[in-house]
Amino acid sequence: MDIEYLLVRQVFREGAGQFLRELFMKMTFLTDKETSIVIVAIIYWCISKEYGSRLFPRRASYV
């Protein structure tokens, strides 16, 4: 590989590393079980019961 290419990638990784780490940590939090249930419940109660039922059909009948 060309050394210039590797140096460019290294600079990008160092510059965007913290931003990407924070972004992926937030995405991981949103896929947490409890967070997903809260998000679907808010959609079900506040936005649309029909849309909320389609997002989480097994749980929507118990709400």
C-alpha positions as protocol buffer text, in pm:
chain_id: "A"
residue {
  index: 1
  type: MET
  ca { x: 0 y: 0 z: 0 }
}
residue {
  index: 2
  type: ASP
  ca { x: 100 y: 354 z: -54 }
}
residue {
  index: 3
  type: ILE
  ca { x: 228 y: 519 z: 263 }
}
residue {
  index: 4
  type: GLU
  ca { x: 48 y: 845 z: 180 }
}
residue {
  index: 5
  type: TYR
  ca { x: -285 y: 663 z: 174 }
}
residue {
  index: 6
  type: LEU
  ca { x: -218 y: 513 z: 515 }
}
residue {
  index: 7
  type: LEU
  ca { x: -116 y: 850 z: 658 }
}
residue {
  index: 8
  type: VAL
  ca { x: -437 y: 1010 z: 529 }
}
residue {
  index: 9
  type: ARG
  ca { x: -643 y: 734 z: 688 }
}
residue {
  index: 10
  type: GLN
  ca { x: -457 y: 775 z: 1015 }
}
residue {
  index: 11
  type: VAL
  ca { x: -521 y: 1151 z: 1023 }
}
residue {
  index: 12
  type: PHE
  ca { x: -890 y: 1091 z: 949 }
}
residue {
  index: 13
  type: ARG
  ca { x: -915 y: 830 z: 1224 }
}
residue {
  index: 14
  type: GLU
  ca { x: -752 y: 1059 z: 1478 }
}
residue {
  index: 15
  type: GLY
  ca { x: -965 y: 1357 z: 1379 }
}
residue {
  index: 16
  type: ALA
  ca { x: -1302 y: 1189 z: 1353 }
}
residue {
  index: 17
  type: GLY
  ca { x: -1237 y: 919 z: 1610 }
}
residue {
  index: 18
  type: GLN
  ca { x: -1401 y: 1090 z: 1906 }
}
residue {
  index: 19
  type: PHE
  ca { x: -1702 y: 1203 z: 1702 }
}
residue {
  index: 20
  type: LEU
  ca { x: -1760 y: 857 z: 1558 }
}
residue {
  index: 21
  type: ARG
  ca { x: -1712 y: 693 z: 1898 }
}
residue {
  index: 22
  type: GLU
  ca { x: -1979 y: 919 z: 2050 }
}
residue {
  index: 23
  type: LEU
  ca { x: -2214 y: 858 z: 1756 }
}
residue {
  index: 24
  type: PHE
  ca { x: -2187 y: 481 z: 1782 }
}
residue {
  index: 25
  type: MET
  ca { x: -2228 y: 489 z: 2161 }
}
residue {
  index: 26
  type: LYS
  ca { x: -2556 y: 681 z: 2116 }
}
residue {
  index: 27
  type: MET
  ca { x: -2671 y: 434 z: 1852 }
}
residue {
  index: 28
  type: THR
  ca { x: -2590 y: 147 z: 2088 }
}
residue {
  index: 29
  type: PHE
  ca { x: -2794 y: 314 z: 2364 }
}
residue {
  index: 30
  type: LEU
  ca { x: -3095 y: 347 z: 2131 }
}
residue {
  index: 31
  type: THR
  ca { x: -3093 y: -26 z: 2061 }
}
residue {
  index: 32
  type: ASP
  ca { x: -3104 y: -112 z: 2430 }
}
residue {
  index: 33
  type: LYS
  ca { x: -3412 y: -315 z: 2527 }
}
residue {
  index: 34
  type: GLU
  ca { x: -3555 y: -69 z: 2779 }
}
residue {
  index: 35
  type: THR
  ca { x: -3490 y: 231 z: 2556 }
}
residue {
  index: 36
  type: SER
  ca { x: -3664 y: 62 z: 2263 }
}
residue {
  index: 37
  type: ILE
  ca { x: -3970 y: -14 z: 2475 }
}
residue {
  index: 38
  type: VAL
  ca { x: -3988 y: 347 z: 2596 }
}
residue {
  index: 39
  type: ILE
  ca { x: -3956 y: 486 z: 2242 }
}
residue {
  index: 40
  type: VAL
  ca { x: -4228 y: 256 z: 2108 }
}
residue {
  index: 41
  type: ALA
  ca { x: -4454 y: 338 z: 2405 }
}
residue {
  index: 42
  type: ILE
  ca { x: -4414 y: 711 z: 2344 }
}
residue {
  index: 43
  type: ILE
  ca { x: -4495 y: 664 z: 1975 }
}
residue {
  index: 44
  type: TYR
  ca { x: -4796 y: 446 z: 2065 }
}
residue {
  index: 45
  type: TRP
  ca { x: -4940 y: 686 z: 2322 }
}
residue {
  index: 46
  type: CYS
  ca { x: -4846 y: 1025 z: 2177 }
}
residue {
  index: 47
  type: ILE
  ca { x: -4825 y: 991 z: 1801 }
}
residue {
  index: 48
  type: SER
  ca { x: -5025 y: 702 z: 1657 }
}
residue {
  index: 49
  type: LYS
  ca { x: -5156 y: 382 z: 1810 }
}
residue {
  index: 50
  type: GLU
  ca { x: -5169 y: 220 z: 1467 }
}
residue {
  index: 51
  type: TYR
  ca { x: -4807 y: 303 z: 1386 }
}
residue {
  index: 52
  type: GLY
  ca { x: -4693 y: 202 z: 1735 }
}
residue {
  index: 53
  type: SER
  ca { x: -4871 y: -130 z: 1700 }
}
residue {
  index: 54
  type: ARG
  ca { x: -4685 y: -199 z: 1377 }
}
residue {
  index: 55
  type: LEU
  ca { x: -4350 y: -120 z: 1538 }
}
residue {
  index: 56
  type: PHE
  ca { x: -4393 y: -356 z: 1831 }
}
residue {
  index: 57
  type: PRO
  ca { x: -4693 y: -582 z: 1758 }
}
residue {
  index: 58
  type: ARG
  ca { x: -4651 y: -835 z: 2041 }
}
residue {
  index: 59
  type: ARG
  ca { x: -4628 y: -570 z: 2311 }
}
residue {
  index: 60
  type: ALA
  ca { x: -4886 y: -328 z: 2168 }
}
residue {
  index: 61
  type: SER
  ca { x: -5177 y: -555 z: 2252 }
}
residue {
  index: 62
  type: TYR
  ca { x: -5079 y: -547 z: 2621 }
}
residue {
  index: 63
  type: VAL
  ca { x: -5053 y: -168 z: 2646 }
}
